[in-house]
Amino acid sequence: MKIDTLCVQGGWTPKCGEPRQVPIYQTTTFKYDTTQHMADLFDLKASGYFYTRLANPTNDAVAKKIAALEGGVAGILTSSGQAASTFAVLNLCNAGDHVVSSAQIYGGTFNLFAVSLKKLGIEFTFVDPDADAKTIAQAIRPNTKCIFGETVSNPSGCILDIAKFAKVAHAAGVPLIVDNTFPTPILCRPIEHGADIVVHATTKYMDGHSAQVGGCIVDSGNFDWTKYPERFAGLVAPDPSYHGLSYTQTFGKMAYIVKATAHLMRDFGSIPSPFNAFLVNLGLESLHVRIRRHAESALKIAKWLKTQKKVAWVNFAGLPDSPYHKLLRKQFDGNSPCGVMTFGIKGGRAASIRFMDSLKLVGIVTHVADAWTCVLHPASHTHRQLTDAQLKAAGIPPDLIRLSVGLEDPDDIIADLKQALAKIK
Ligand SMILES: *Cc1c(COP(=O)(O)O)cnc(C)c1O
């Protein structure tokens, strides 16, 4: 099936007389006839459902669809994008381990890594994603367990050179994890460029209607954990909490996702409600149609902003003069990365705030990447916990406005931006 067909029909194949839409299995548990049957499920000897904290058929169908879209072997839904990034790292790292991460990542992920996971004893080194492979490789340590990056960074809009990062990771014998939230697999599939694991905030375009918060992890199945049995002992060595079962030995290419389910979900419990998974699936059924329209409208609006005298700068990889345009054309389907761009108003922070406060059709919301066009001022909102030096390192000047282009008529959006620009002296 081609990717547009997978958006509609992936993950769920109803048999004769079964519901065409994925049913919402809104249940905590599942009933069995014999003690032995359920004991086998607990031991992972049989596959089936027993408790929704570990697995649920609605969630599994949606994870299967996203895994198919990304070209992976298996996936798992999480209760948020943050939970997906947390689990993706914790599935490989213990206290005392180290991760190399691009410095150009979502503010919430930066805080998760630099503050919260650091408190658990995992060290992070943040690297400039535009640095050459040799410089990035210098950040690798003997205890490094993975490299992390973001395909299109939120909000700074950098395009990750996935092949470059994959090369550094594989030379060091560690996997590359990529957050592919903004392009979605319709516009970019990181696994095709060498990424091993992909994470998503399904909260954004996959849902597309700001109706639920959710996340997903997809494993390509390509990384051979057994080549480094000591580095990835958690996946390769016998797990005492499962009677000495080895994930790689028992589950092969599925090892990483089975461990995330059987170990992390069991213990930390960040499962989404099956109802939320159902909402993600509704969004996925039209993702291919929506994301292309988001990207096309954003390109039109970015080009218009560039012509405006009061606009100081526009950062959008879809613009042919963007330093990321070449990478975009190499790694993406089409000539526009997503619906999100950043720009600044002449006059700095104060002018940008005045412009935003004058908007009528375009709303000020924290959210991004859904049907309604919206703006955010990261220095006052999402990134207010960062110091000026950290803002600079994250590529966020104080006048930066993040514009998320929705599915309205782009001419109506332009008209609103135009009247707000006219309010600035
Ligand atoms: C929003 C976002 C996240 C976090 O997702 P939540 O569902 O809000 O936890 C992670 N990465 C990127 C790129 C995001 O835009």
The ligand as a Gaussian input file, in Angstrom:
#p B3LYP/6-31G(d) Opt

LIG

0 1
 C        4.819000      19.269000      21.203000
 C        6.066000      18.585000      20.910000
 C        6.573000      17.597000      21.770000
 C        5.898000      17.237000      23.062000
 O        4.639000      16.696000      22.846000
 P        3.489000      16.739000      23.968000
 O        2.427000      15.891000      23.389000
 O        3.105000      18.175000      24.140000
 O        4.061000      16.170000      25.217000
 C        7.750000      16.962000      21.410000
 N        8.390000      17.279000      20.278000
 C        7.938000      18.226000      19.425000
 C        8.706000      18.524000      18.181000
 C        6.768000      18.917000      19.711000
 O        6.334000      19.861000      18.872000

